Amino acid sequence: MLTILGFAMIATFLVLIMTKKMSPIAALVLIPALFCVAVGKGAHLGDYVIDGVSSLAPTAAMLMFAIVYFGVMIDVGLFDPVVRAILRFCKADPMRVVVGTAVLAAIVSLDGDGSTTFMITVSAMYPLYKRLGMSLVVMTGVAAMANGVMNTVPWGGPTARAATALKLDAADIFVPMIPALLVGLLGVLGLAYVLGLRERRRLGALRIEDEESVVAKEAVLAGAGAAAGPAGPRKRPVGGGADGVDGVDGGDDDEDLLKGLDPDRPTLRPRLYWFNALLTGVLLTAMILELLPIPVLFLLGAALALSVNYPRLPDQKARIAAHADNVLNVSGMVFAAAVFTGVLQGTGMVDHMAGWLVDTVPEGLGPHMALVTGVLSLPLTYFMSNDGFYFGVLPVLAEAGAAHGVTPLEMARASLVGQPLHMSSPLVPAVYVLVGMARVEFGDHTRFVVKWAALTCLLILAAGILFGTI
């Protein structure tokens, strides 16, 4: 019964948010609360929620201060050179813009943190998508998939969890998987190219001949509400994006965000550019080396960035207030997700769901448990946290595989396959940073990305089998 109710709860949640009958925050809170009562454990709802909140509180703190930190870095102009470089590459061509999104997300993902990746990628690319009238779900989908592939680096989380759960060396898991992961990354770039061509056909290739003037004037960055000149992009009606998804929203908020990257904005601190670059480098290095917990690093970084760049207290308050909406939206979503995960785990639904899935594997597939694990990693890492999958399900699958001669290393590598899809799971806090900053409905992002992310996962699985690592 718990298995059925668990799947029913997840299905109800997904249907309600994808059909926009409820907001994600409301659905994350109310749906599990109702199902908790339905299984007869309503009296323990408070305990489940507190346990969920306690487990996700460090993540919420990290996201809060990370948003403030990178928001300040955007304000002071740290990422403006990145945007200029992308402008030179993109040349207002939708195909190049989408490919540039994938490349940027993949490069930034090397820091191992999805939230950081999405904040930098969206900050750099959002103005281009808005100015050209491109579908924003294309941006969120491509960024999430590129980050999902790169999230398998040993310091990214999944590989370390798999190594810990099966008592293996992370390098032994990751290094042989590099060729398959590169195939997956090439698949994301190829998909970005195809989606970019679709956007180009929808919008028309918008050529900007005078590249130097674009870079000098930062027309795309500062062009909020400005009339496009003869060489600039022509106006397009705001409407459906790729696959019929409405990924572009109008409104004053969007205009303000475009102006936020104005090259003449008063928040710029050009004299402190190298200080901010060094501070960011030290922060990311400390995060990779795990010198301190990530929430503490971002807390210290945000405080230092505000104090040095904006010594006056009113200026500091203004910068915090400028990013308060993002902080509230994302942290609120994380704590709402804590209700969902708390009920799933506290009621035992997740354990019963995992056990049922393992039991349904036919005996004849025993020698192919690595393949089975790779396939199961798609739905399992989407519907449960990485902790739940790697510490709760993977050991059970590995034990079943060992009985048929499948090595733990093969099982661990196969378990990484589902990460491109996992990064768009409603249980991943970073995805709310992505859709929140991009002003995209979570349901729209989900409808668009699931099929492409699943295809990327299967591509990695096929490459792993072909190269003999799975």
Disulfide bonds with the S-S distance in Angstrom:
none
